[in-house]
């Protein structure tokens, strides 16, 4: 489904990315975008799952400083192939209010099934982050607040997910993230991620999930105006998935 977290930085951490205020927060937790730098950043990513073109996701977006209003995030993505595919386009706004960064996003979610037609529904999501004490962050996010169905006449609902987690950053070089995610009709999933950076230019990442069990590994490179990230995940039954993403800072001189 096209509601999965996006961006190779998130993937390398096992998608334990609720508290990250990078541009991919547009997809992963709009609330975290309120503490992002006031910069115009374009980003794009490619997610190739289990070697199947039918499970490929393409995503792109833009973060736009909005002065006192905070930061605006725009994101669009497409998932699937000819027989079944989903697209979404959304816009969100996040701002820091005291200790907390809060955001809300509205998306237009479209599903196409060959032989059954096309339907589209609005989806609302809400999230936030807060620094509880120096170096310890909390994040929470809820997707599909209104329990939108796939279509007006369908009793099949788009996933409603709730996530919460913490991030411990004892130094500028080290980050440890722990999260849990619950979809209304599925067992709770536990996520853990670890990242270490070298001179703020090179990153090494790893993560683990339960329900289902997955391992994740990733690297990142950030010289000045752009950032390149790669991640690989392994499902112990189904095989490997590869993720690539690219960010370009349009505000840097």
N, C-alpha and C positions, 0 to 999 in steps of 0.2 A: 504494500500500500504506500501511497505517496506522502503519508504523514510521518514517515521515519525521520530521525535526525539526519542532518546533512553536513557536508564538509569533512575533509580528511583529518583536520585537527580533532574534531569531535570523534570521528571513527577510531582514530589511533588511541583514544582514551576509553574505548569501549562505550562510547556515547554518554559517558559521565560528564556532561558538558553544560549543565544547568547554569553554572555561575560564570561561564566564559562570556566576556563582553566583546568578543571578536565579531566581525560582520555577520558570520553565520548564525549569530543569535537571532537574526531575522526569522530563521526557521526553527531554531532549537529552544529558545526561550526569549521571547520579545522583551521581557522585563529586564534582562541583563543589558540591553542596548542603552539604557539610560545612563550608564557610567562609562560608555565608550567615548574615546576622544572625539572632539567636534571636527570630523574629517569626512570628506567625500570619498567613498571607497566603492569600487566595483569589484564583484567577485563572481566566480563561476566554478562549477564542479561536475565531475563525472563519476558515477557509481555503477560498477559492473559486477552484478551478483552471480556467483556460482557458475560463471562462464556462459550464462544464458542471456542473449540479447533481449528476450522477453521480460527480463527482470532489471533492465538498465534504467537508471535515473539520470536525467540531466537537470541541472539547476543553475540559476543565476540571480543576481540581485544587486542592490545599490543601497548604501546608507547615506543619508543626507542630514547635515546639521540643521536644526530648526531653531537656533538661538535659545530663548527662554522656554520654548516648548519642549526642548530636549532633542532627541534624534528620531528621524523618520527612517523606516526600513521598508524597502520594496523587494519582494521576492517572487519568482515564478519558477515552476518546475514541471517536468513531464516524466511519466513512468509507464513502462510497458511497451507493447508492440501493437500490431494491427488488430489482433483479435480482442485484446483487452488493454486499455490504457486509461490513465488518469492524468489530469492536469490541474494545477492550481496557480492562481495569482492572488497575491495579497499585499496589503499595506498595513503597517503598524506604527505606533508612536510610543516612545518610552522616555521617561524623565526621572531624574533623581529628586526625591522628595524627602529631605532630611537624611536619615540613615538608610532608607530603602530606595531602590530603583524599581519602578513599576512600569508595566507596559501592557498594551492591548493591541490585538491584530484582528483584522477582518479579511477573510479569504473567500474566493469564489472557487469551489471545488467541483470539477467536472469528471464524470465517469463515462467511458464509451465501451460498450460490449457489442461485438459483431453479432448481428442478428437480433439484438434486443433494443438497439438505439442508444441515445445519448441523454444524459440528465446532468443537472448542475444544481448545487445547493450552497448557501452561505455557511461559513464556519467561523466561529469566534473563539479566540484563545486569549488567555491572560496569564501573566507571569510576573515574577519579581525576584530580586536578590537583596541581600543586606550583609554588611560586614559586622558580625556580632562582636568580635574583639579583633585587635590587629592580627591579621594573618588567617582569620577563620571566617569563612563566608557561608551563607545559607542561601539556597535557591529553591523556588517552587514554580510549578507551571501546570496549567490545565488546558487541554486541547478539546475543542468541540463542546463548549459550555452548554449549548442549547440542544445537544443530542440531535443534530441534523441527520436526516435519513439520506440514503443514496439518491432517492427521488421523492417527489411529492406523494406518489402512490405506493411507495415501498415501505415494508416493515423492517428492512435491512438498514441498520444504522451505520453511519461512519463511526470509526473508533472514538470513544471518549476516554482519554488517558489523563492520569494525574501523576505528577513526578515531584519528588522532593529530595534534597541532598545537601551535603556540606563539602566544602573545599578547604583544605589546610595548606597554607603556603608559608612555611617557616623561613624561607628566603626567596630572593628573586629567581633562584635557579631551580627550585623544587616545588612541585604541586602534587597533592594527593587528593583525589576526589572519590566520594562514596555517595551512591544514589540508589533510590528505589523507584520503580515505575509500576503502576497498576492500571490495566485496562479493565473496564467493567466486567467483561465476560472471560477474562484470562487470569491465570495466577500472577501474583506479584513477581517482578523481575528485579534482581539485585545487580548493580553495576559498580565496578571499581576501576579507577584509572590513575596512572602515574606518569608524570612528565618531568623531564630534566632538560634544562637548556644550557648551552655553552655560549657565553658572551652575548646573550640575547640575539644570536643569529642562527644557531642550529638547535633543533629540538629532537629529543628521543622520547617516544611515548609507548605505553603499553596499557592494556586493559583486559578485563574479564567480565563476562555476563553469565547469569543463570537464566533458566527458563526461556529459551534454550541455552545450553552451554556453548559459549563462544570465546575464543581468544583473539586479541587485537594487538597489532604492532604498527607503529608509525614513525615518520621522520618529518622534519620541517626545516625550511631554509628561508630566512628573511633578510635580504640585503636592501636596505633603504626603502624604496617605494613599493616593492612588491613582496609577496610571500607565496611560496610554493610548498604544498603539503602532499604527502602520500601516506596511505594507510592500507594495511592488509588485515583481513579478518578470516578466521578459520572456524567453520562449524564442524564438529567432530564427526558428523554423519554425512554432510552434504558437500564439504570442500571449501574452496577459497573464494573470497570476494576482494576486489581491488577498488580503491577510492583515490581520486585525484582532485585537488582543488587549487585555485589560484585567486589571490587577492591583489588588487592594484590600487594604491593610494593616489587619488587624483589631487589631493591637497598639498602633497609634498612638493617643494621647489625642484 
